[in-house]
Amino acid sequence: MVTNKDLASDFHHAMIAIYDKAKEACDYKPTRFLQMVLECGGVKTAKRLLAKNEVQTGLQTLWECHRLDLSVEALVLKSRFQSLFTKEELDTARDRLIAHGYEFFKETN
């Protein structure tokens, strides 16, 4: 049985993984993002980013690279991690991705 603590740990590692993938796929190195994840943890960082009214430059950069799948918003919306976030946070993530033309596909994992 997966506990919330295990799920939060998995999410934290997934946040670091999207940093690494964005660096490789888009030559994008969001160092402040990585610093926040390492200092505050993945869940807290995602919640902070979703609470901001303005769209983060990272989302714009990933959109330009055609890799919105590597965004915090897309990670938050994975069915596996949704229980870590409030309905409002999930709505914010979904709205931001829709505003950038993200096409939602059924998850395979």
N, C-alpha and C positions, 0 to 999 in steps of 0.2 A: 504494500500500500504506500502510495506516495503522499508524504505530508506536505503541508504548506511550506515548511522550511526547506524540504528537498526541492519543491517546485521553484521557490525563490532562488535557490542555489543554481538550479538548471537555467532559470531566466538570466541570472547574473552572467553565467558562462555564455549564454546565447548572445547577450549584449556585447561581450568582448569579441565573440565570433563575427558579429555583423561589422564591428570596427575593422577586423582583419580582412574580411571579405570586401568591404568598401575600399580599403587601401589597395587591395590587389586588383579588383575589377575596375575601379574608377580613378586610381591614383589619388585617392582622397584620404587625407589623414586628419580626422577630427580629434585633435589631441585634447582639447578641452572636454569633449564628450568622454573620451577614455579616462581622463583624470577624474571626472565626476563619478563614473562607474566604479573606478578603483577606490575612491574615497568614500562614497555614499552607498554603494551597492547598486545593482542593476534595477531593482524594483523602484527604489527611491528616486533614482535618476530619471527613469521613465515617467514616474508620477510628476516630478518637477517639470519636465519638458512638456508634458500634456497639460499642465496647469497654466502654462504661459499662453497669453492671448495671441501673440505673434507667432507665425510659423518660423521654425528654426531654419537657418541657412543650410544646415545639413540636409533637410528634406528637399530643398530646392536643388542642391548639388546632386543628390541622388536621382531626382527627377530628370535633370539635364543629362545624366549618365544612363538613363533608362533602367535604373535599378531601385525603384521604390520598394522592391521586395527586401531590400537591405535596411529599411528604415525602422526606427523604433516603433512607429505607428503600425507597421505590418507585423512586427514581432509581437506586440501587445495583442493584436487581433487573432493570433494563432489560437485555435481552440484549446490547446494544451495550457496556455498561460492566462486565458481570460479571467479565471477565478481570482487572480491576483489584483484585479482592477475593478473599479466601480463602473456602473453603467455609463455615467457621465464621461469617464476617462475613455471607455471603449467607443462611445459616440464621437468624442473629439478625434480620436485616432481615425475612425472610419470617415468622418467628415473631411479631415485633412487629405486623406488619400483620394477620396472621391473628387475633391476640388482640384487635385493634380492629375485626374484622369486615370487613376489606378484601376485596373480591371481585376476584380476579385475572382479567384479560381478556387475550386474545391481543394482543400489541403490533402496532401498525400502522407503527411506525418503529423 
